[in-house]
Amino acid sequence: MKNSIIYCRVSTKEQAELGYSLDIQEKACIEYAKRCGYEVIRQFREEGESAKTIDRTQLKLLLDFISSNPSKAKVVIVYKLDRLARNMVDYTALITLFSKFGIDVESVTEQADDSPAGKLTKNMIAAIAQFDNDQRRERTVGGMKEAVLEGRWCWMAPTGYTNSLDEHHRPIIIPNEECKFVIEAYRMAEMGIYTKTEIAETLHQKGFIKLSKNLIYRILTNPLYAGIIKISWFPQEIEGIHKPLISKDTFYSVQSLLKGPQLDFAPKGDIGSHFPLKTTFKCPKCKCNLTGSYSRGKLGKLYPYYHCRTKGCSYRIRKEELEKMFMEFLDKNEPNDTLFELYEDLANKTHNKSHNMTNLTIVKIKKQITVLEEKKKKILELLMSGTIDPDTYKTLYSDTIEKIYNLKNDTKIVVDDTFDLNGCLNFIRGILKNCSKLWNNAQPSIKTAIQRLILPEGASYGESGLRTHKTLLLFNRIQLKKFYQKHVVAPRGIEPLFAA
């Protein structure tokens, strides 16, 4: 009596409805083994896996079994040969492997022995299965391409969306409850002051548990959120019919920030929420950055200190003293209304000059885009006339589209007519007029940003008080006075803001 192994597989619900269910296959294989006088020693049931590849869980277990027990089984029984493989390469590889172990493959529903005619029959059955599989794939891909051109996303929905069907039972993605986190991620990224790690941590605190730094990057670089479908099948961007979560301007703005130099306000290593000034203040003795730690008193109470990092340096200062002194510095050097008016005057003059240059740049860019749009039409005409082949068309078309995209993106970098300079200046006034309060109540990363904005080269504090090397222009009246006197001449009869 020959030992046999039964292998059953079903990949789709439709196959089960057509009578290929695992139970039906298994029952038919067992009855076949009884009729042939075979003893069934193992059964392998493959559920929900396609035969397009041999990388299947139960099939790998079957192969491991026969390699570990090379002479135990003599026959592998299948309901149909296409249960084993649906392409000639895999089918031939499996048959060759089974032959090395002296194992025959027998089908319950297809009579084909090991004679030359039987082997030919098996090969023809496998070839027909592959042909059927290839046809199905071609129809599926063709249908997906048509759907994409209509603006439909046919794959698994990204974070923030759910796969669904419209009223015509066609695929579409719709926003779900996670979309608010995607919108918030783009809002924070567009500000340009948060790292991906900080965005992930903030959203995690707000309830987005599964978020990570890598997922944040995938979210921030996916054009689908702006209603844009971009895949390798087509060189052009396709307008999606799904509801976008962000605007295209926001998406392109974030891409520019991701590709360009990053504004790294966060210090290296732990920010240290209890010692925010350690990244800004330096030791007055050896000029090294300060750090922070707690000292335990005689009664066990902890006292926070800023102190020098240098081994052997004894400089240290109480945390409360240094931070109080820093807030007093912010209050004392708060720009007054006269300075703000002067700064706004300079900003308006600079903006008007830049705006005139911007208009000329935009006109030049638009002319270049018009030329490229005409080139795109001519490339299509060359394809239609048969002058160039489809591959050449795709290369030329893609190159032209990329150039147009880059030029359009350049226009987003320059200032346009919608820029609200007055709103921006009012925002700056609100921040700098309340700088000490904002610093005192801000998150650690924002505190660091304010410190580096006001004191870009840091400061030190010793017996002579606070010593700064360089401050923000609005915090330095002397610098601002010299700058104004150099670039702006007061009209005759008007008293200058600063006395000589």
RARAGI-V357929 format. One record per backbone hydrogen bond with DSSP energy under -0.5 kcal/mol. CO is the residue of the C=O (numbers start at 0). NH is the residue of the N-H. E is the energy in kcal/mol with one decimal. If there is no record, write none. Layout:
<<CO NH E> <CO NH E>>
This chain:
<<1 38 -3.0> <2 73 -2.7> <2 74 -1.2> <3 40 -2.6> <3 41 -0.9> <4 76 -3.3> <5 43 -2.7> <6 78 -0.5> <7 45 -3.1> <9 47 -2.8> <9 48 -0.9> <11 15 -1.2> <12 16 -2.0> <13 17 -1.7> <14 19 -2.8> <15 18 -1.2> <15 20 -0.5> <20 24 -2.7> <21 25 -2.9> <22 26 -2.4> <23 27 -2.3> <24 28 -2.4> <25 29 -2.3> <26 30 -2.3> <27 31 -2.1> <28 32 -2.2> <29 33 -2.0> <30 34 -2.3> <31 35 -2.0> <32 36 -0.7> <32 37 -3.3> <33 36 -0.8> <37 39 -0.6> <38 3 -3.2> <38 40 -0.6> <41 5 -2.3> <43 7 -2.7> <43 45 -0.6> <44 46 -0.6> <45 9 -2.2> <45 47 -0.5> <49 52 -0.6> <50 85 -1.5> <53 55 -2.2> <55 59 -2.3> <56 60 -1.6> <57 61 -2.3> <58 62 -2.4> <59 63 -2.3> <60 64 -2.1> <61 65 -2.2> <62 66 -1.9> <63 67 -1.8> <64 68 -1.6> <68 71 -1.6> <68 72 -0.6> <73 103 -2.5> <74 4 -2.5> <74 76 -0.5> <75 105 -2.5> <76 6 -2.5> <77 107 -2.3> <78 108 -1.8> <79 82 -1.7> <80 83 -1.4> <80 84 -1.3> <86 90 -2.5> <87 91 -2.8> <88 92 -2.1> <89 93 -2.5> <90 94 -2.5> <91 95 -2.3> <92 96 -2.0> <93 97 -2.8> <94 98 -2.1> <95 99 -1.6> <96 100 -0.9> <97 100 -0.7> <97 102 -2.8> <98 101 -1.7> <103 75 -2.8> <103 105 -0.5> <105 77 -2.4> <109 106 -0.6> <109 111 -0.8> <114 118 -3.0> <115 119 -2.1> <116 120 -2.2> <117 121 -2.4> <118 122 -2.4> <119 123 -2.4> <120 124 -2.5> <121 125 -2.4> <122 126 -2.5> <123 127 -2.6> <124 128 -2.2> <125 129 -2.2> <126 130 -2.4> <127 131 -2.6> <128 132 -2.3> <129 133 -3.0> <130 134 -2.2> <131 135 -2.2> <132 136 -2.3> <133 137 -2.4> <134 138 -2.5> <135 139 -2.6> <136 140 -3.0> <137 141 -2.3> <138 142 -2.3> <139 143 -2.3> <140 144 -2.5> <141 145 -2.0> <142 146 -2.1> <143 147 -2.5> <144 148 -2.3> <145 149 -1.1> <146 151 -2.3> <147 150 -1.9> <150 240 -2.7> <150 241 -0.5> <151 153 -0.6> <157 160 -2.1> <159 175 -2.0> <161 173 -2.3> <163 171 -2.1> <165 168 -2.1> <169 165 -2.4> <171 163 -2.7> <173 161 -2.3> <175 178 -1.8> <176 179 -0.6> <177 180 -1.1> <177 181 -1.2> <178 182 -2.4> <179 183 -1.9> <180 184 -2.3> <181 185 -2.0> <182 186 -2.1> <183 187 -2.5> <184 188 -2.3> <185 189 -2.5> <186 190 -0.8> <187 190 -0.5> <187 191 -0.6> <187 192 -0.5> <188 191 -1.0> <194 198 -2.2> <195 199 -2.4> <196 200 -2.5> <197 201 -2.4> <198 202 -2.5> <199 203 -2.1> <200 204 -1.9> <201 205 -1.2> <202 207 -2.6> <203 206 -1.3> <206 208 -1.5> <207 210 -1.1> <211 215 -2.2> <212 216 -1.8> <213 217 -2.0> <214 218 -2.5> <215 219 -2.7> <216 220 -1.0> <218 221 -1.2> <220 222 -0.7> <221 224 -1.3> <222 225 -1.5> <222 227 -2.1> <223 226 -1.7> <224 244 -2.0> <224 245 -2.0> <226 239 -3.1> <227 229 -0.6> <228 237 -2.6> <230 233 -1.0> <237 228 -3.1> <237 239 -0.5> <241 243 -0.5> <246 250 -2.0> <247 251 -2.8> <248 252 -2.2> <249 253 -2.3> <250 254 -2.2> <251 255 -2.0> <252 256 -1.7> <253 257 -2.4> <254 258 -2.3> <255 259 -2.2> <261 263 -1.2> <262 264 -1.2> <271 274 -1.5> <274 277 -1.4> <275 278 -0.8> <276 279 -1.4> <276 280 -2.5> <279 458 -1.5> <280 289 -2.4> <281 460 -0.6> <282 286 -2.0> <287 282 -3.3> <288 308 -0.8> <290 306 -2.4> <292 304 -2.8> <294 302 -2.9> <296 299 -1.6> <300 296 -3.6> <302 294 -2.9> <303 318 -2.0> <304 292 -2.1> <305 316 -2.8> <306 290 -2.8> <309 312 -1.8> <314 307 -2.0> <316 305 -3.0> <317 321 -2.1> <318 322 -2.3> <319 323 -2.0> <320 324 -2.2> <321 325 -2.1> <322 326 -2.2> <323 327 -2.1> <324 328 -2.0> <325 329 -2.0> <326 330 -2.3> <327 331 -2.9> <328 332 -2.2> <330 333 -1.1> <335 339 -2.0> <336 340 -2.6> <337 341 -2.1> <338 342 -2.8> <339 343 -2.9> <340 344 -2.1> <341 345 -2.3> <342 346 -2.7> <343 347 -2.6> <344 348 -2.1> <345 349 -2.5> <346 350 -2.6> <347 351 -2.5> <348 352 -2.0> <349 353 -2.5> <350 354 -3.0> <351 355 -2.0> <352 356 -1.7> <353 357 -2.3> <354 358 -2.3> <355 359 -1.5> <356 360 -2.0> <357 361 -2.9> <358 362 -2.2> <359 363 -1.9> <360 364 -2.4> <361 365 -2.7> <362 366 -1.8> <363 367 -1.8> <364 368 -2.3> <365 369 -2.2> <366 370 -2.0> <367 371 -2.0> <368 372 -2.3> <369 373 -1.9> <370 374 -1.9> <371 375 -2.2> <372 376 -1.6> <373 377 -2.1> <374 378 -2.1> <375 379 -1.6> <376 380 -2.1> <377 381 -2.2> <378 382 -1.7> <379 383 -2.4> <380 384 -2.0> <381 385 -0.5> <381 386 -1.8> <381 387 -1.2> <382 385 -0.9> <388 392 -2.4> <389 393 -2.6> <390 394 -2.1> <391 395 -2.7> <392 396 -3.1> <393 397 -2.5> <394 398 -2.1> <395 399 -2.1> <396 400 -2.7> <397 401 -2.3> <398 402 -1.8> <399 403 -2.3> <400 404 -2.6> <401 405 -2.5> <402 406 -2.2> <403 407 -2.5> <404 408 -2.2> <405 409 -1.8> <406 410 -1.4> <407 411 -0.7> <408 411 -0.7> <408 412 -0.6> <409 412 -1.0> <409 413 -1.1> <415 418 -1.5> <418 420 -1.2> <419 423 -2.0> <420 424 -2.7> <421 425 -2.4> <422 426 -1.9> <423 427 -2.2> <424 428 -2.6> <425 429 -2.3> <426 430 -1.8> <427 431 -2.8> <428 432 -2.2> <430 433 -0.8> <431 434 -0.8> <433 437 -2.6> <434 438 -2.6> <435 439 -2.3> <436 440 -1.6> <437 441 -0.9> <438 441 -0.5> <442 446 -2.5> <443 447 -2.2> <444 448 -1.7> <445 449 -2.4> <446 450 -2.4> <447 451 -2.3> <448 452 -1.6> <449 453 -2.7> <450 454 -3.0> <453 471 -1.6> <454 457 -1.8> <457 468 -1.2> <457 469 -0.5> <458 281 -3.0> <459 466 -3.2> <461 464 -1.5> <464 461 -1.9> <466 459 -2.2> <469 456 -0.8> <471 474 -1.8> <472 475 -1.6> <474 476 -0.5> <475 479 -2.0> <476 480 -2.6> <477 481 -2.4> <478 482 -2.5> <479 483 -2.5> <480 484 -2.5> <481 485 -1.7> <482 486 -1.8> <483 487 -2.7> <487 489 -0.5> <490 493 -1.9>>
